[in-house]
Amino acid sequence: MRRREFVGACMGAALASPLAAASLPWPAAGRGPAASGPPFKLSVMLWTVYEKLPFEERLEKVAEAGFHAVELVNEFKDWSKQQFANVRARRRRLGIEFDGTCGIWPTFADSNDREKTLKPLKILFPR
């Protein structure tokens, strides 16, 4: 097990435990906007957890652990349009957000790369 897998598993276990959650410094039940958890959304870099499972199963696992969002690195690099559609449907069903992506290598600084930069973003985040 890698260090990041271990830390991710520990964090998931701690957040899933009612006793651990009760000791964390966010508002107690009935006293704040998020009575059942922290007053902010939790996110995890998806590549750091359950790396041997298929992508959609990993989304399910992090949703079960209480995360509200994932960050992607290169998971979507070789997906077909149908795979993008399947992942978007699963993401919506689970209530998971994609709050960050990496793996888009053209630059925003060079206007000649504009379309190369925007193309994967438009596929991943359609209007």
MOJOMO-V953604 format. One record per backbone hydrogen bond with DSSP energy under -0.5 kcal/mol. CO is the residue of the C=O (numbers start at 0). NH is the residue of the N-H. If there is no record, write none. Layout:
# MOJOMO-V953604
co:CO nh:NH
co:CO nh:NH
This chain:
# MOJOMO-V953604
co:1 nh:5
co:2 nh:6
co:3 nh:7
co:4 nh:8
co:5 nh:9
co:6 nh:10
co:7 nh:11
co:8 nh:12
co:9 nh:13
co:10 nh:14
co:11 nh:15
co:12 nh:16
co:15 nh:17
co:16 nh:20
co:17 nh:21
co:18 nh:22
co:19 nh:22
co:19 nh:23
co:20 nh:23
co:23 nh:25
co:27 nh:30
co:33 nh:36
co:41 nh:67
co:41 nh:68
co:43 nh:45
co:43 nh:70
co:44 nh:47
co:45 nh:48
co:49 nh:52
co:53 nh:57
co:54 nh:58
co:55 nh:59
co:56 nh:60
co:57 nh:61
co:58 nh:62
co:59 nh:63
co:60 nh:64
co:61 nh:66
co:62 nh:65
co:67 nh:96
co:68 nh:43
co:69 nh:98
co:69 nh:99
co:70 nh:45
co:71 nh:101
co:73 nh:76
co:75 nh:78
co:79 nh:83
co:80 nh:84
co:81 nh:85
co:82 nh:86
co:83 nh:87
co:84 nh:88
co:85 nh:89
co:86 nh:90
co:87 nh:91
co:88 nh:92
co:89 nh:93
co:90 nh:94
co:90 nh:95
co:96 nh:69
co:96 nh:98
co:99 nh:71
co:102 nh:104
co:108 nh:110
co:109 nh:112
co:110 nh:113
co:112 nh:116
co:113 nh:117
co:114 nh:118
co:115 nh:119
co:116 nh:120
co:117 nh:121
co:118 nh:122
co:119 nh:123
co:120 nh:124
co:122 nh:125
